[in-house]
Amino acid sequence: MNMIATIRSTDAGDDVFGRLHVLISSRPASPDAARIETRQLVSMAMADTWQADNLWGAADAFQAHFDFMMQTIEINGAGDPNLATLRTKCRFYLDQVEALCRSMS
């Protein structure tokens, strides 16, 4: 797996990625609404980039891990000790998506 350094700059994308980081850290009242919001935010982040396989792969990996995290919250509750690991994995893939979006736009 390639490790990609996060590229930071101040623009509208910061709001999108900031909101995604908040969703990873939060205990959503509605996991289904959180899933929908993450899909919309990732789509917004990717809208200004040319399409690349590695970007779609990172976005799919992020969504899969986020969905699994929401399922864990639904089944085991927000106090599940495994959520810390799932949040770390979500952040890793989100950092990849962010770096790729910023480098391609």
C-alpha positions in Angstrom: 0.0 0.0 0.0 1.3 3.4 -0.9 1.6 6.0 1.8 0.8 9.5 0.6 1.6 12.6 2.5 -1.4 14.8 3.1 -1.2 18.1 1.1 -2.7 21.0 3.0 -3.9 24.3 1.7 -6.7 26.7 2.5 -9.7 26.4 0.1 -13.2 25.2 0.0 -11.9 21.6 0.1 -10.8 22.2 3.7 -14.4 22.6 4.7 -15.3 19.3 3.0 -12.4 17.3 4.5 -12.9 19.0 7.9 -16.5 17.9 7.9 -15.5 14.4 6.9 -13.0 14.3 9.8 -15.8 15.4 12.2 -18.1 12.6 10.9 -15.4 10.0 11.6 -14.9 11.3 15.1 -18.6 11.8 15.9 -21.3 9.6 17.3 -24.0 10.2 14.8 -27.6 10.1 15.8 -28.4 8.5 12.4 -25.7 6.2 10.9 -27.7 6.1 7.6 -27.6 9.9 7.4 -23.9 9.9 8.1 -23.3 7.4 5.3 -25.2 9.6 2.8 -23.4 12.7 3.9 -20.0 11.1 3.6 -20.8 10.0 0.0 -22.0 13.5 -0.9 -18.9 15.1 0.6 -16.5 12.7 -1.1 -18.2 13.3 -4.4 -17.9 17.1 -3.9 -14.2 16.7 -3.1 -13.6 14.6 -6.2 -15.7 16.9 -8.5 -12.8 19.2 -9.4 -10.3 16.4 -10.2 -9.7 14.4 -13.2 -10.7 10.8 -12.8 -7.9 8.4 -11.7 -8.1 4.8 -10.6 -6.1 5.3 -7.5 -8.4 8.2 -6.4 -11.5 6.0 -6.9 -9.8 3.1 -5.1 -9.0 5.3 -2.1 -12.5 6.8 -2.1 -14.0 3.3 -2.2 -11.8 2.1 0.6 -12.8 5.1 2.7 -16.5 4.5 2.1 -16.2 0.8 2.9 -14.4 1.5 6.2 -16.8 4.3 7.1 -19.8 2.0 6.4 -18.3 -0.7 8.5 -17.8 1.8 11.3 -21.4 2.9 11.1 -22.6 -0.7 11.2 -20.5 -1.3 14.3 -22.1 1.7 15.9 -25.6 0.4 15.0 -24.9 -3.1 16.3 -22.6 -2.5 19.3 -23.2 1.1 20.2 -20.9 4.1 20.2 -19.0 2.7 23.2 -17.5 -0.2 21.2 -13.7 -0.4 21.9 -13.0 -1.4 18.3 -14.2 2.0 17.0 -10.8 3.6 17.7 -9.2 1.3 15.3 -11.9 1.8 12.7 -11.7 5.6 13.1 -7.9 5.4 12.5 -8.4 3.4 9.3 -11.1 5.8 8.1 -8.7 8.7 8.7 -5.9 7.0 6.8 -8.0 6.5 3.7 -9.6 9.9 4.0 -6.1 11.4 4.1 -5.3 9.5 0.9 -8.4 10.8 -0.8 -7.6 14.4 0.3 -4.0 14.2 -0.9 -5.0 12.8 -4.3 -7.8 15.3 -4.8 -5.5 18.2 -4.0 -2.7 16.9 -6.2 -5.0 16.3 -9.2 -7.1 19.4 -9.1 
